[in-house]
Amino acid sequence: MRTALVYHEDMMATRLLWDDPECEIECPERLTTALGRLQQRGLEQRCLRLTAREASETELGLVHSPEYVALLRGTQALSTEELQALSGQFDAVYFHPSTFHCARLAAGAGLQLVDAVLTGAVHNGLALVRPPGHHSQRAAANGFCMFNNVAIAAKHAQQEHGLHRILIVDWDIHHGQGIQYIFEDDPSVLYFSWHRYEHGRFWPYLPESDADAVGQGRGRGFTVNLPWNQVGMGNADYVAAFLHVLLPLAFEFDPELVLVSAGFDSAIGDPEGGYHLESLSESVCMTVQALLGDPAPPLPGPMVPVHSALESIRSVRAAHAPHWMSLQQQDSAPVLSPSTCSPEGRASPPLPGGPEFKAAAAQATVALSPLLDQLHLCPTPPVRTAVALTPLDTALVLPPDVLHQEASSPKEETQAWASVLGFLGLAHHRLHKALAKDEAVTALGEILCLLDGILDGQVSSGLAATPAPAAAAAVDVATRHGLSRGAQRLLCVAVGQLDRPSDLADDGRTLWLSIRGKEAAALSMFHVSMPLPGTIGGFLNFALALVLPLAYGFQPDVVLLALGPAHGLWDSQAALLAALLRVPAGGRVLALLVEESTPQLAGVLARVLHGEAPPSLGPFCVASPGDKQALMHLRRQLESQWKMLQVAAPA
């Protein structure tokens, strides 16, 4: 996987030349600290380094008026007093003699990155830029933003590369109203923003930042605002927003390009509205690691969304249900009234130079320390992906750094596990018999060795094959072995003809999800059976609205993804499921195949476990009535116990 990193040292030139506590947080150290941390962690060296170029005035004109571009060009010749006077005409903005040059570099960095991705030079990348861009409008600077970098990149992708579907995700704590205004009537750009809103009391204090602002004209439904009305949203709230709003819309929209307006002032350790350098640099590093395909660390803390978050999610789903099939396929909810607080009631955030802000920053630093300690205690395993696929190896094309494992657990250990099944009674006699053959014992030894490597922190993820007659026995033994080796929570997603062991304790250490047949039943909180959906929409519904909420709520130490005989998944579905399950487990996934699987399936699974993107599922189509009914039945049974299943606040 090739990831580009685009920046230019000249973007560090602009700084505030007069006293202004509101603006002093937008400083050169935001770039120098982030870049230094990338270099310290060895991440810059793993990327394709691109030096940013200036965007031309023609390219700036894709979004901005000629008069506005001329105004910024003129700032190069202004005195400090004139720059300060001009800055006062805009909201939360300061100008510097180098502003025009830096802003053109920031916009040009985005253009270079788009070109590199769309020409196939890289898969993805990060443009490390200042000044930022998402508040900037056609003829106005706003909120430290001069040119709208992401909007210019999107227009460039449309005009120069002929794209027809672009998704913009804006995860800054502030609403990117500039991007919204530029594309609000354009159905070829889906704009999603979550942001602190507090019923209109948080900057930029706009009613059009609320959930009921869905776009204009042909663009209705393509502006998606998820307003946070409570301060301090946590991991569960953001994951719920991903699962129940962003991802369903993204899969239905099927974008040709995703652009992220990656403001990091919503990250832990930042007093929500300022730019905390330690939090910022850690966030940039984590983002680059994700782009490189490194497994993300597991999310700490209880996975229970707060009431206010669920209210916001319910509002945005209801506002967009008329426009998106994917939001019509689950339970529906009435539209909540939009926020009605008047601007007079808004509460201004503390100014960066004031004592309230300094106190908030100190508290944020204290909150960041435990997370950093956790990251240091969970180092990245030396081997990202290992495979034991001897019968399929000759036909596989894998990334060069995937480890082909030849080691195996001792034969005595695998035979001992086979004997355990024999002692468990008649129900396990068939499984014991399946493991009596030499090839099954050999495959089981390789599976257990891979699982040991994952649990010991030596391997992040693995892929192994077993003879089809021994598949159920291999999954049974792997589950018991993982628990015996200290796994506190093991998630098993068993697809096809693979039954849950009847004597497996229902004690909360295992969550068993069976995907097979036509049965939809919650046999217990930790044993759920569901049918295999027959359409793309049905598969996505089950994955995003059931499997993943359960996985995130369970917070597994390791995931066992078993594709047994007659599993029925397309290669692209299996790959997406494996890719999505990497995240709640911190990358620790062991996928099991039957040896009769195609090399194509084995190859795509190995690549997604290694961090590559899964292939497209193809055009979206709705779930069948039966699949919708099965999903709603399971959600009603389980959502009182698994809070991540909720898409609306309880009455």
N, C-alpha and C positions, 0 to 999 in steps of 0.2 A: 504494500500500500504506500503510495506517495502522497505526502501532505506538504503543501506549500506554506511558507511563513513569509509574509510581505510586510516590509516596513522601510522607513528611511530615517536616518539620524536627524535630518533637518526638521522633522516634525516635532522635535523637542525644543525648537527655537522660541516659540511663543510663550510668553508668561505675562502675568498681570504687572503693569507698570505703575499702579497707584493703589491706594488702600481701599479695598472693597471686600469685607468679610464674606459676602455671598459668593463671590467669584474666585476666591483664592484657592478653592479646592481643585480647580481644573488647572493642574500644574504639570511641568515637564516630567516630574518624578513618577507620574502615572505610567509613562512609557519606559523610563530608565529602570525602574524597579521591576516591572514585569519582564522586560527583556533580560535583565540580569538574572532573574530567577529561572527563566527558560534556559539560559546558558549554564547556570549552576547545576541544573538537573539533567543536563545533557540532551534536552529536548530540541533545542535549536539545531543541533548537529544531526538530528534524525529527520529533519525537514528539508525540503527543497527551498533554499533561500532565494527570494526575489526582492530586488530593490525597487521600491515604489517609484512610479513616474508621475509627473503632473498630468492631471486631466486637462484636455484642451478646453477652450472656451465654447467650442461647438458641443463638446460632450457635456459640459456644465449646463448648456442650454437645453439639454433633453428634459430638464426639470425646472431650471430657474430662468427668470426673465432676464433679457439683456441689460436692463437698467440695474437690476440687483447685482449682476456679475460686474458691471462697470463700477458700482458703488464699492464693492470689495476690492476691486483692482486699485481704486483710488486711495485706499487706506495705506498703501506702501509709502506714500509721500506725506502723510499727515504727521504733525507734531504730537507729543504725548497729550497735550491739552485738547487738541482736536480729536484724537482718538477717544479720549474719555468722554468728550461731549457727544460724539457719535454713538458710543456704546450706550449712553443713557437713553437713546431713542428706542432701544430694544429691551426685551425682558431677559435678565440674567445672561448678559453677553459682555465680553470685553474684546477690544481689538488691539492689535500689535502690528508694527510695521511688517512682520513676517507672516501675518495671518493669511494673506492671499496665497502665498507660496505654500504654506503648510496645509491649508484647506484644499488646494489643488492636488497636493500629494496624497491627502487622505482619500479624496474621491478617486484619484488615479490608482491607488492601491486596490480598491474594490474592483475597478475595471480589469486590472491585471489578473486578479484572482479569478474573476468570472471567465476571462479568456483562457486561463490555464486549465480550469476545470472542464470547460465546454469543448476545448480542443483535445482533451484526453491526456494532457501533460501531467496532470495530477488528478487524484480522486476528490480531494477536498483541500481546505486550507483555512488559515486565519490571517486576516489583515489587521495588524496592530497599528492603530491610527489615533491621531488627535489633530485637529479638533473632531469631536463626535458629530453625528449628523441627523439623528432621527427626529429632532424637534424643528429642524430648519424647513421653511416653507418656500413657496415659489419666489417670493419677493421679500423675505424677512429672515434675519438671523433670530435664533431663539434658544435659550437654555444651553449656552456654550456651543451651539451647533451653527456652522456657517453654510456649508453645502450638504445636501441630504445624500450622504454617501451610498446608502443602501438603495434609495430610490433611483439614483443615477445608474447604479450597477444593474438594477432590474430593467430599466428602460434600455440600457445598452444590450442586455441579453435578448430583449425583444427585437430590437432593430438590427443588431449585427449578427445574431445567431438564430433568429427566427423562432424563438420560444413562444409558446402559447399558454403555458401554465407555470407560474412562479409562486412559490409559497415564501412569505416573509414572516419569520417568527421573531418577535420583539420581547425579550425577557428582562429588559431594564425595569427598574422599580417605578420609573415615570412613564406615563403614556406617550408614545411616539406620534403625537398628533400630526406632525409634518408628513410622515409616511401615509397616515390615514387620509389626509386632505388630498394628497397627490393621486391616490389610487381608489378613492371611494366610489367612483363610477366605472371602474375597470374590472370586468369579470375575469380577466386573464391573470390577475394578481390577487391571491388570497392573503390578507393581512391579519395576523393573530397577535394580540398583545395582552399580556396580563400585567397589571400595574396597581400600585397602591392608589386608592381612590378616596376612601373614607367618606363616601356619600358626597363627593365634590369638595371636600375640605383640604385635599392635598394637591400640590402643584401638578399640572397647570390649571387646576380649578375649572375644568370644562365639562358641561353636561354631555358633550359628544364623546366623552371618555367612558360613558356608562354602557351597560350591556345592551340597551335598546338601540344604540347606534350601530346599524348593520350595513351601511353603505347607501348609495344613492342610485336611482335609475337602474341601468343594466347591472350595476355593481352591487345591488342589494343581496345580502347574504355573504358577501366576500370581504366584509370588515367584521372582525370578531374581537370584541373587547370583553375581557374577563376582569372586572374591577374587584380588587381586594378592599373590603370596607372595614377590616380590622388589621391592626399592626401586628407584625411578628408571625406571619404565616410560616409553617414548618414544612418538613419533607413530605408528610402525608398530604398536605393541602396541594402542593405543587404536583405530586404524582397523580393525585385525583384529577387535577385539571388536565394533565397530559392524557390520562386514560379515558376520561369521559367527555372531553371536548376536543383538544388539539388532534390527537391521533385518529379518531374516527373521521374528522373532517379532512385531515391530510391524506389518508388512504383513499377516501372517496374522490378528492380533488385530483390525486395522482400527479403531483408536480413533476416537471422536467428539471427543476432547479430549486433548491432551498437556500435562502439567504437568511442569516441570523443577525439581527441587530443586538449584539452581545454586550449590553451594559451590565456590569457586575455589582451595581449598588444594591441589589436585592440579596446578595450572598451573606451568609453568616459572618459575623465579624465586622460588618459595615453598619453604621447607625442609620440605615435606610434613608438615603438622600445625600450622603457625603461620599467621598471617594477614599476609602481606607486602603492604604497602600499594601499592607500585608494581606488583607483579604483579597484585594484585586489581583496581586501577583499569584497567589495560590489558585484563584479561580482561572486565570489565564493558563496556568500550567495544567490544571485538570482538564480544561477544554482541549488543549493541544494533545494531551494523552488520549482523550476520547477520540479525536480525529485520527490519531495514529493507530487506533484499534486496541489500545491497552484496556484491560478490564477496569471498570469503575469500582471503587470501594463500596461495600454495602452501606446502605443508609442507616444511620443510628436513630434511636428513639422510637417511641410507639407510633405505629402507622394508623392513626385515628384522625381523620380530618376534623377541623373545628366546625362548629355550627355556622359561623359566618362564611367560611369557605364553601360549604355545601349550598348555602343560600345563593352565593354568586354563581356557582356552577349550574344550579337549577335555573337561574335567570337567563344565563347565556344559552343553555340548551333549549329553553323554551322560546327564546327570541329567534333562534336559528332553525328550529325544527321545520318551519314551513319551507326552508330553502335547501335542506340537506336530508337525503334519505337515511343516512347513517344515524341521524338523531331521531328519526321516526321509528326505528326498529326496536328500541328498548321502551321502558316505561315512559309515559309522557307526563308532563307536569305543566300546570298553568303558568302563564307569564307573571312574574312578580312585578309589582309597580316599580318603575325606575326611581332612582334616588331623587329626592325633591328638596334637599337642603339648599338653602340660598347661599350665595357667595358671602353674605355678611356673617354667616356662621362658620366660615372656614377657619381652620387653625394653621397658622404658618409654622413650618418646621423651624427648629432653632438655627440661628445663623452659625456658620462654621467657626467664626472667631469667638463666639459667646461661650459662657460657662456651661449652659445647658448642652450645647453640642459637644464640648470637651468631655463632659460627664458621660454622655451617650457613647462617645467614641471609646472611652475607657471601659465601659461596660461591654461594648462590642468586642474589644480585644480579649477580655476575660472569657467571653463566650466562644471565641475562636480557638483558644488554646487547647481545650479538650479534643476538638476535632483534629487539630494538627498532631496531637499526641497519638490519636487513634490511627491516623494515616501512617505515622512512623512505625507503629506496632504491627501494621499490616503491609509489609513490603511486597512489591510485585514479584511473583514467582520467577525464577530464572528461566523456566520453559513456559511459553505462553500456551502452546498447543502440542499435544502428543497424540499419535494415532497407533492403534494396533489392529491393522486391517490386512493381515497377511494374504487371504484369498483374493483381495481386491487391489493389492498394492501395485501390481504391474500395469494396471490401466489408469492409475490415479495421476492427476496433475495437481500438485499442491504447492503452496508458497515454499520457498527454499528453506526457511527456518522452522518449518514444522518438523518436530521430532518423530521419526519412525521408531517406535519403541520395540525393542526385541526382548526386554526383560520380562519376567513372569514371576508371580508368587510361587513359592515352593510347591511342588506337586503334592506334598503331604498335606499342606494347608487346604488346597482345593479339594482333595479327596476327603479331608475331614469335614468340610462344609457339605459335600455330597452325602456323607454319612449322617450329618445332622438332619438333612431332609428325610433320609430313610427312617430315622427314629421318630419323626413327627407324626407318623400314622399313615393311614390309607390315603388321606387327602393329598399327601405329598409323595406317594409311591411313584406316580407317573413322572414327577420332576426328578426324583432320585434316579429313576431308570434312564432319563434323558441325559444325565451327567455321567453315565457309566462308560460312554464311549470316549476314546482317547482325544479325538479332536474337540469334543465339548469341554473336557478337563483342561486342555491347553488353552482354549479360548477364555475359559473362566479365570485361569491364572493370569492371563494378560489383563483382563478386566479388573481384577482385584489389585493388581500392581498399579494400574492407572489410577484407580480410586485412592490407593494409599498415597500416591504422589500428590494428588489434589489435596487430600486431607492434611498431608505433611507440609504443604506450602511450597513444594518443589515444582508443581505443574499447575497452571491455571485451569485448563480445560482439556478434555480428552474425548476420543472417539474410538470405539471398538466394535468388533463384529463377533457374532456367535452363531452357531448352526441353528436354523429355525426350530427344530424340535427341542432344543435346549434353551430357547429364549426366555420362557417363563421361569425356568429354574435359575437362569443367570440373573434375572432381575430380582428374584426372591433372595438369592444369596448376596448379591451386591447391596441390597437394602439392609439385610441383617449385618453384613460385614461393616458397612458404613456406620451403623449405630454402635456396633461393638468397638469400633476404632475411635469413638468419642464424638461423632456428629450429634449435636444437640437437636437439630431440626433438619430433617431430610425430606425434600419434596420430590416425589416420584410422579412424573407425567407419563402414563403408560397408554400408548396408542396401539390399537389392534387387539389381537387375541392374547391378552396378558391380564390374568386375574390377580387381584390383591390377595396375598396370603391370608387365609382365614384366621390364623392364629396370631397375626401381627397385632401387637398391643395398640389400642386406640387411646394412647396416652399423651398425644400432642407432640410427640417427637417425630412422627411422620405425617405428612399430608399426601394422600394418594388421590390423584385425579385420573380416572379411567375415561378414555375417549374411544368409544366403540359402540356398535350396535345402534339401537334406537331408544335406549333407556335413559331417562333423565331423573336422577334420584340423588338426594343428599342422604346417604345411608348413616352418616354421622357428620359432625363438624369437620372431621379430618378424613372423610372418605366420600368422594363425590364422583358420580358416574354421569357422563353426558354423551349424547350422540355426536357423531362426526357430521358437521353441517355439509350440505351439498353444494353451496354457492360461496363465492368469495365474500359476499356481505355477511353470510351466516358464519363463516370461519372467523372473520375479523370481529364480529360481535362476540363470539365465545372467547376469543383470545383477549380482547381488550376489556370486555365487560364482565368476564368471569375468571379466566385462568390467571391473568396478570394481577387483578385486585387480590385474589387469594394468595398468589405468590408473594406480593409485596407485604400483605398483612401477616403472612407466616414468617417472613424474614429467614429463609433457609440458610444453613451453613453450606449446603451443597444441593444441586439439582441433578436428578437422574432422569434423563429424557430417553425413554425406551420406545423404539419403533418396531413393534413385533410383527408377526405374520399378519397379512391382510390389514395393514394399518390404514391404507386408503388415502394417505396424504400425497399431494403433489410435491415434487421436489421443492418448489418455491414456498409452499406452506410449511413444510418441515424446516426449511432454512429460516424462515421468519420466526417460527416458534422458538427455535434454538437461539436466534439472535436476541429476541425479547427476553428470554429467560436468563441470559447472561447477567442482566443488570441487577435484579433483586438478590442474586446469589454472589455478587461481587466477582463475577466471571467464572465461578467454580461450577462447571457443568460437565457431566459425563454423559455423552450420548451413546446409545447402544443400537446397533443395527443387526438385522439377520444377514448372514453371509450371502444370501441370495439377492440382496439389494443391488441396484445398479451402481457402477462406478460413478455415474453422474451424481446420484444422491449422496454417496459417501464424500465425493469431492466438494460439493456445495456446502455440506454440513461442516467439513473440516475448515473451509475458508471462512464461514461466518463465525465459527468458534474462535478462529484466529483474529477476528476483528474486522473482516471485510463486510461490506453491505450485502444483504440478501437480495436476490433478484426480484424484479417486480412481480406482483401477483396477477397483473393484467387489469383490464377494465373492470370497474366496480359493478356489481349487480346485487340486488336486494336479497335478503334472507328469505327463505320460504316461510309460510305461516307456521309450519310445524317447528322449525328451528326457533322462530321468535317465541312461540309458546313455551318451548322447552327452556329457553334462556330465562324468561320471566318467571317460570315455575321455580327454577333453581335459585334465582336471586331472591325471591320472596322467602324461600326456606332459609337462606343463609345470611341475609344482610344484617339481621339482628346480632349475629355472632362475628361476622367479618365486616368491620366498618368501612373498609376500602371499597366495598360493593355499593355503598350509598352514593346516589347522584342527587339527592335532595336532603335538606335538613329535616329531621323528624318533626312532626307537628307538636 
